[in-house]
Structure formats: C-alpha cells, structure tokens
C-alpha cells in the first residue's frame, strides 16, 4: 500500500502510548467504512436520555455525532492532496479526535469559507464517487450544527507549516 492512499488510525492511552492502531488500505469506500468503524469502537456510548430501562439491548448514542465523524472522514478521503506522499491520520486521544488530511485547503478557501458551506473540488473524479458514501455531501455546516446540538466543540485548522488540514472533535470528559 502506498502511504498516500491509506489511513493510519491510532487510539492513544496518552500522548506517548497507544492502545490500538490500524493501517487501512484498499478501495476508498472500504477505507471509509473501516476508518469510521475504528473511530466508533473507541468512542464512549451512553443510553439515550429518554430511556429508563438499561439492559443489553438499550439504544445508545455516541459522544460525537456519527454523521459528523462520517463526513469528516469522507472529506479527508475526497479533498486531500494526493500529490503529497503521506497518509491520512486519525488520532483518538482521551480529550479529542483528530482527522488529519495531507494538504491545505485548496485555492482561496479559508476555514471561515468552509464553515459557510463554500467548497472547491480538488479531486472531482474522486468526488463523483461520493454518491456511494452514506450521508454524502452533508457538509461542514451540518457537521457544525450536529456538534453544536450535542455540545461537542469542533475546530478546523489549515496548518500551513505542516501542509495539512485538521478536523478536531473535542471529547467530553464528563459524557455521562
């Protein structure tokens, strides 16, 4: 697997030690599913608020909205710079989940622009595959709205020094 076509996922105990890791390769749709599954298996789940019964089959919700995670990973796969010889990185820490995509926002895009739903297609052919992604095209404004509804801080960093774009979901220490 060439690194520029894969995802490296790591679940950290602390900043220096990891508990789980997975290198994901294969077709884009497979990478997307495996990466979402990796993140979801390491997030905290709690019973839904209006549920008084707690047993094995109790419905739960995840600490970070699933659609927001799904969209962030899809965006990393579709909008990354494939000319940079680096993987996408998904790092899960006790206080945050980072999705790091090689390359900066293209052309004149800024973090403020993308929050408004403005986008520029860096990889239009790969974007055409988005029709097969679940919840395709839900966009950053929807991610922001879903995270705001669940009180999950969400930030975007266009890191010029490292030539990468980061999506950071803060994790609640008190998700109870």
C-alpha positions as MATLAB code, in Angstrom:
seq = 'XXXXXXXXXXXXXXXXXXXXXXXXXXXXXXXXXXXXXXXXXXXXXXXXXXXXXXXXXXXXXXXXXXXXXXXXXXXXXXXXXXXXXXXXXXXXXXXXXXXXXXXXXXXXXXXXXXXXXXXXXXXXXXXXXXXXXXXXXXXXXXXXXXXXXXXXXXXXXXXXXXXXXXXXXXXXXXXX';
ca = [
       0.000    0.000    0.000;
       1.349    3.403   -0.923;
       1.093    5.750    2.069;
      -0.642    8.492    0.115;
      -3.568    6.136   -0.486;
      -4.143    4.899    3.055;
      -5.324    5.868    6.514;
      -3.341    5.365    9.713;
      -5.600    5.153   12.775;
      -4.282    5.226   16.337;
      -6.080    5.164   19.682;
      -3.844    6.675   22.376;
      -3.778    5.988   26.100;
      -1.850    9.265   26.476;
       0.291   11.438   24.189;
       3.080    8.815   24.116;
       1.412    5.382   24.427;
      -1.158    3.800   22.150;
      -3.678    1.054   22.879;
      -4.799    0.233   19.346;
      -3.757    1.029   15.799;
      -4.784    0.055   12.310;
      -3.331    0.802    8.884;
      -6.207    0.912    6.409;
      -5.758    0.407    2.694;
      -7.901   -0.767   -0.185;
     -10.682    0.903   -2.127;
     -11.893    4.303   -0.955;
     -15.291    3.041    0.158;
     -13.650    0.254    2.163;
     -11.200    2.725    3.728;
     -14.078    4.984    4.670;
     -16.065    2.192    6.343;
     -13.058    0.777    8.210;
     -11.963    4.228    9.425;
     -15.456    5.117   10.674;
     -15.659    1.722   12.410;
     -12.261    2.298   14.058;
     -13.347    5.669   15.460;
     -16.753    4.447   16.626;
     -15.350    1.461   18.504;
     -13.221    3.816   20.606;
     -15.828    6.443   21.434;
     -17.930    6.425   24.577;
     -21.568    5.365   24.293;
     -24.366    6.153   26.702;
     -28.057    5.200   26.899;
     -30.434    7.571   25.162;
     -31.797   10.245   27.513;
     -35.471    9.191   27.476;
     -34.748    5.574   28.236;
     -35.402    4.459   31.823;
     -34.572    0.803   31.190;
     -30.913   -0.079   30.891;
     -30.160   -3.579   29.665;
     -28.168   -5.346   26.982;
     -30.377   -4.046   24.152;
     -30.714   -0.459   25.374;
     -30.310    2.037   22.489;
     -27.244    4.246   22.885;
     -25.776    7.395   21.426;
     -22.130    8.118   20.731;
     -20.343   11.079   22.331;
     -19.594   12.635   18.899;
     -22.344   12.652   16.247;
     -21.784    9.701   13.906;
     -22.753   11.689   10.809;
     -20.134   14.329   11.679;
     -17.415   11.665   12.001;
     -18.578   10.035    8.756;
     -18.485   13.360    6.889;
     -15.073   14.353    8.254;
     -13.517   11.063    7.133;
     -15.223   11.272    3.726;
     -13.902   14.835    3.311;
     -10.378   13.691    4.205;
     -10.504   10.963    1.553;
     -12.035   13.121   -1.161;
     -10.400   16.506   -0.635;
      -6.873   15.560    0.431;
      -3.865   16.380   -1.725;
      -2.897   13.070   -3.374;
       0.411   14.559   -4.600;
       1.687   14.635   -1.011;
       3.304   11.330   -0.089;
       1.548   10.902    3.248;
      -1.373    9.040    4.752;
      -4.492   10.446    6.306;
      -4.105   10.184   10.085;
      -6.896    9.579   12.562;
      -5.723   10.048   16.136;
      -8.014    9.379   19.072;
      -6.970   10.797   22.440;
      -8.847   10.955   25.738;
      -9.741   14.614   25.097;
     -10.102   14.781   21.287;
     -10.372   13.030   17.929;
      -8.168   14.403   15.143;
      -8.620   13.694   11.443;
      -5.541   14.948    9.608;
      -5.561   15.234    5.842;
      -2.433   15.929    3.735;
      -2.546   19.307    2.021;
      -4.020   22.692    2.735;
      -7.428   23.985    1.771;
      -7.284   24.497   -2.000;
      -7.032   27.838   -3.784;
      -8.689   30.693   -1.922;
     -10.644   28.624    0.599;
     -10.401   29.570    4.257;
     -11.707   27.946    7.408;
     -14.375   30.671    7.575;
     -15.469   29.893    3.964;
     -15.887   26.174    4.578;
     -17.963   26.832    7.687;
     -20.390   28.633    5.369;
     -20.545   25.640    3.026;
     -18.267   27.035    0.316;
     -16.089   24.368   -1.266;
     -13.711   23.907   -4.167;
     -13.325   20.484   -5.731;
      -9.686   19.427   -5.586;
     -10.392   15.887   -6.809;
     -13.582   15.996   -8.912;
     -13.307   12.389  -10.114;
     -12.943   11.092   -6.570;
     -15.752   13.422   -5.503;
     -18.011   11.737   -8.055;
     -17.570    8.530   -6.019;
     -19.183   10.333   -3.077;
     -22.560    9.196   -4.364;
     -21.732    5.843   -2.757;
     -20.807    7.273    0.657;
     -23.530    7.197    3.300;
     -24.865   10.688    4.091;
     -22.824   12.099    1.234;
     -22.471   15.815    0.870;
     -23.802   16.592    4.313;
     -21.124   19.237    4.521;
     -19.259   21.135    7.154;
     -22.229   23.360    8.111;
     -24.177   20.207    9.007;
     -21.211   18.858   10.988;
     -21.056   22.141   12.888;
     -24.807   22.116   13.579;
     -24.842   18.492   14.782;
     -21.842   19.062   17.039;
     -23.340   22.260   18.422;
     -26.609   20.422   19.203;
     -24.639   17.786   21.168;
     -22.314   20.409   22.700;
     -19.245   18.873   21.047;
     -16.622   21.535   20.259;
     -15.432   21.197   16.659;
     -12.493   23.045   15.162;
     -10.716   23.206   11.820;
      -7.034   24.045   11.349;
      -5.453   24.828    7.988;
      -1.863   24.180    9.165;
       0.404   25.978    6.701;
       3.638   24.921    8.457;
       2.821   21.199    8.271;
       0.921   21.385    4.956;
      -2.119   19.626    6.396;
      -5.739   20.212    7.281;
      -7.076   19.083   10.670;
     -10.578   18.460   11.908;
     -10.645   18.235   15.699;
     -13.620   16.961   17.703;
     -13.267   17.647   21.416;
     -14.298   14.769   23.664;
     -16.203   15.422   26.835;
     -14.504   14.200   29.955;
     -17.947   14.079   31.559;
     -20.049   12.294   28.901;
     -22.355   10.661   31.407;
];
